[in-house]
Amino acid sequence: MLHIILLILKIIGFLLLGILALILLLLFIVLLSPLVYRAKFSFDDGLDSMEGSVRFSWLMHLISGELVYHEGNLTWHIRTAWKRYDNSDDSNIKEAHKSTKDKKENTVKERTVIEKKPEQKTEEKTKYEKVTDETADRSSFFERLYVRWKSFLEKIEYTFSKFYDKIKSLKRKKERLNAFLQNKSHQNAFHRTVKETKRLLTFLKPKKASVDLEFGFSDPAHTGYALAGISLIYPVIGEYTEVRPDFDQKVLKIYADVKGRIRLVYGLVFAWNMIWDKNVRTTYRHIRKFRW
């Protein structure tokens, strides 16, 4: 009897071990399976000329899809295993919605009735106006001048007081912000965040890319400013980007073709490194508790 119980426990143990191994295998596949994408975009001096498309597939084409923008229309379809979803019925839905909306507007117009109600004066309002008129007649010119002058001084005093309080508040905020930024733990957390973000962007960098940009403004100075701004990021995008400024005419032409792969494990590594950093956790708690 004991041998039978041990055999059953042994079988259950192997089953649990097999299920655990299967779960780990599926998790491993999901994390390491790349999301393959390819994006194209073109623009030639006008919104009517704008076109673009995005294709993607994941888990060995178990999930795939495509989005296409052409001549002002957006079409898309997504396939998950044996099921397919697209926007082929969107036009019919829009037309039905439009007809329903028109019917509601017509019904509202038919039911609209303009009603004018005569103005009515209550006895209390009449009494109040009489008392106000009597008070105004009895008050002298100097009394009214004194009241206005006193009100003017009170407004000036209130304005200066409010301005002074605002200066004190800004000073306190500046001191708190400086103390927060000068904290060594916060500075270490910032450097760690920058480091991990650069590493993540390196992983997410497209495998192949081709970008052709031609631009120009009516004012050549503006074209120069834009070129100076692009030069700041050119060391990062220069290997696959061609920039042609036009100082003679206003023009904007863009063509981009980007291919790459994204794995979920990249985001998992980034989150793991950030969560297990003591300085990052401390800074996050301080940010949540930070009050101006």
C-alpha positions in Angstrom: 0.0 0.0 0.0 2.8 2.4 0.9 4.6 1.6 -2.4 1.4 2.5 -4.3 1.1 5.9 -2.5 4.7 6.7 -3.1 4.3 5.8 -6.8 1.2 8.1 -7.1 3.1 10.9 -5.4 6.0 10.3 -7.7 3.8 10.5 -10.8 2.1 13.7 -9.4 5.6 15.2 -8.8 6.6 14.4 -12.4 3.4 15.9 -13.7 3.9 19.1 -11.7 7.5 19.3 -12.9 6.4 18.8 -16.5 3.8 21.6 -16.1 6.3 23.9 -14.6 8.8 23.2 -17.4 6.1 23.8 -20.0 5.2 27.2 -18.3 8.9 28.2 -18.2 9.3 27.1 -21.9 6.3 29.2 -22.9 7.6 32.2 -20.9 11.0 31.8 -22.5 9.4 31.7 -26.0 7.3 34.8 -25.3 10.2 36.8 -23.9 12.7 35.9 -26.6 10.5 35.7 -29.6 11.0 38.9 -31.6 8.3 41.3 -32.7 9.4 41.8 -36.3 8.2 45.0 -37.9 8.7 47.1 -41.0 7.4 50.6 -41.4 7.3 52.8 -44.5 6.4 56.5 -44.7 6.4 59.1 -47.4 5.4 62.8 -47.6 5.8 65.1 -50.6 4.7 68.7 -49.9 1.1 68.1 -48.9 -1.2 66.0 -46.7 -2.8 64.4 -49.8 0.6 62.9 -50.7 1.1 61.3 -47.3 1.3 57.5 -47.3 2.4 55.0 -44.8 2.3 51.3 -43.8 3.3 49.1 -40.9 3.7 45.4 -41.0 4.4 43.2 -37.9 4.5 39.6 -36.8 5.2 37.9 -33.5 5.5 34.4 -32.2 6.5 32.9 -35.5 3.7 34.7 -37.3 1.1 33.4 -34.8 0.1 37.0 -34.5 0.6 39.3 -37.4 -1.0 42.4 -39.0 -0.7 45.3 -41.3 -1.8 49.0 -41.2 -1.9 51.0 -44.5 -2.7 54.7 -45.0 -3.3 55.6 -48.6 -5.2 58.5 -50.2 -6.7 59.6 -46.9 -8.0 56.1 -46.0 -6.7 53.8 -43.2 -7.1 50.1 -43.6 -5.9 47.5 -41.2 -6.1 43.8 -40.5 -4.8 41.6 -37.7 -4.6 37.9 -37.6 -4.3 35.9 -34.3 -3.9 32.1 -35.0 -7.0 31.3 -37.1 -8.9 34.4 -36.4 -8.8 37.5 -38.6 -9.9 41.1 -37.7 -10.1 44.1 -40.1 -12.0 47.3 -40.7 -13.8 46.2 -43.8 -17.2 47.0 -42.1 -16.2 50.4 -40.7 -17.7 52.3 -43.7 -21.1 50.7 -43.2 -21.0 51.5 -39.5 -20.1 55.1 -40.2 -22.9 55.5 -42.7 -25.4 54.0 -40.2 -24.2 56.2 -37.5 -24.4 59.3 -39.8 -28.0 58.5 -40.8 -29.0 57.9 -37.1 -27.4 61.3 -36.2 -29.3 63.0 -39.0 -32.6 61.6 -37.9 -32.0 62.7 -34.3 -31.1 66.3 -35.5 -34.3 66.4 -37.6 -36.4 65.3 -34.7 -34.8 67.9 -32.4 -35.5 70.6 -35.0 -39.2 69.6 -35.3 -39.7 69.6 -31.6 -37.9 72.9 -31.0 -40.3 75.6 -29.8 -39.3 79.1 -29.1 -41.0 80.4 -26.0 -40.8 83.8 -24.6 -41.7 84.4 -21.1 -42.6 87.9 -20.0 -40.4 89.5 -17.4 -41.9 89.8 -14.0 -40.8 92.0 -11.2 -41.4 90.9 -7.7 -42.4 93.1 -4.8 -39.1 92.4 -3.0 -37.1 93.6 -6.0 -39.1 96.8 -6.2 -38.7 97.5 -2.5 -34.9 96.9 -2.7 -34.6 99.4 -5.6 -36.5 102.0 -3.7 -34.3 101.6 -0.6 -31.1 101.8 -2.8 -32.3 105.0 -4.5 -33.1 106.7 -1.2 -29.7 105.7 0.2 -27.9 107.0 -2.9 -29.8 110.4 -2.6 -28.9 110.9 1.0 -25.2 110.1 0.7 -23.1 113.1 0.0 -20.3 113.5 -2.5 -17.5 113.4 0.2 -18.9 110.2 1.7 -18.8 108.5 -1.6 -15.3 109.7 -2.3 -14.1 108.4 1.1 -15.6 105.0 0.5 -14.0 104.8 -2.9 -10.6 105.9 -1.6 -10.8 103.4 1.3 -11.6 100.6 -1.1 -8.7 101.6 -3.4 -6.3 101.5 -0.5 -7.6 98.1 0.6 -7.1 96.7 -2.9 -3.5 98.0 -3.0 -2.8 96.5 0.4 -4.3 93.1 -0.7 -2.3 93.1 -3.9 1.0 93.8 -2.2 0.2 91.2 0.5 -0.7 88.6 -2.2 2.5 89.4 -4.2 4.7 89.0 -1.0 3.1 85.7 -0.2 3.7 84.5 -3.7 7.4 85.4 -3.5 7.7 83.6 -0.2 6.0 80.6 -1.6 8.3 80.5 -4.7 11.3 80.8 -2.4 10.2 77.8 -0.4 9.6 75.8 -3.6 13.0 76.7 -4.9 14.7 75.6 -1.6 12.7 72.3 -1.6 13.6 71.6 -5.3 17.3 72.4 -4.8 17.4 70.1 -1.7 15.7 67.3 -3.8 18.0 67.7 -6.7 21.2 67.9 -4.6 20.4 64.7 -2.8 23.1 62.2 -3.5 20.7 59.3 -3.8 18.5 61.1 -6.3 21.5 62.0 -8.4 22.6 58.4 -8.5 19.1 57.3 -9.5 19.1 59.9 -12.3 22.5 58.6 -13.7 21.3 55.0 -13.4 18.1 55.8 -15.3 20.0 57.6 -18.1 22.4 54.6 -18.3 19.6 52.0 -18.5 17.6 54.1 -21.0 20.6 54.4 -23.3 21.0 50.6 -23.1 17.4 50.0 -23.8 17.4 52.4 -26.8 20.5 50.5 -28.1 18.5 47.2 -28.0 15.5 48.9 -29.7 17.6 50.4 -32.5 16.4 49.4 -35.9 18.4 46.7 -37.7 18.0 48.5 -41.1 16.7 52.0 -41.8 16.8 54.4 -44.6 15.5 58.0 -44.1 15.6 60.7 -46.7 14.7 64.2 -45.6 14.6 67.3 -47.8 13.3 70.5 -46.2 13.3 74.2 -46.6 11.4 77.3 -45.3 10.5 80.5 -46.9 13.0 82.3 -44.7 16.5 80.8 -45.1 17.3 81.7 -41.5 14.6 79.3 -40.3 16.1 76.6 -42.5 19.5 77.2 -40.8 17.9 76.9 -37.4 16.2 73.6 -38.2 19.5 72.3 -39.6 21.3 73.2 -36.4 18.6 71.4 -34.4 18.9 68.3 -36.5 22.7 68.4 -36.2 22.3 67.8 -32.4 20.9 64.3 -33.0 22.7 63.6 -36.3 25.5 61.5 -34.6 22.7 59.1 -33.6 20.7 59.0 -36.8 23.5 59.9 -39.3 24.4 56.3 -40.4 21.0 55.8 -42.0 19.7 59.3 -42.6 20.3 61.7 -45.5 19.4 65.3 -44.9 19.2 67.9 -47.7 18.4 71.5 -46.7 17.0 73.8 -49.4 17.7 77.5 -48.7 16.0 78.7 -51.9 12.4 77.5 -51.6 9.8 76.1 -49.1 9.7 72.3 -49.4 9.2 69.3 -47.2 9.8 65.8 -48.5 10.3 62.7 -46.3 10.8 59.1 -47.2 11.5 56.5 -44.5 11.9 52.7 -44.5 12.6 51.1 -41.1 13.0 47.4 -40.2 13.7 46.0 -36.8 13.0 43.5 -34.1 11.8 44.1 -30.5 11.9 41.5 -27.7 10.0 41.7 -24.5 13.1 40.6 -22.6 14.6 44.0 -23.2 11.8 45.7 -21.3 12.0 43.0 -18.6 15.8 43.6 -18.1 15.3 47.4 -17.9 12.5 47.0 -15.3 14.5 44.5 -13.3 17.6 46.7 -13.1 15.5 49.8 -12.2 13.5 48.0 -9.5 16.5 46.4 -7.8 18.4 49.7 -7.6 18.1 51.1 -4.1 18.6 54.7 -5.2 15.8 54.4 -7.8 13.4 53.0 -5.3 14.2 55.7 -2.7 13.8 58.4 -5.3 10.5 57.0 -6.5 9.2 57.1 -2.9 10.4 60.6 -2.4 8.8 61.8 -5.6 5.4 60.3 -4.5 5.7 62.2 -1.2 7.1 65.4 -2.7 4.9 68.4 -2.1 5.3 71.9 -3.2 
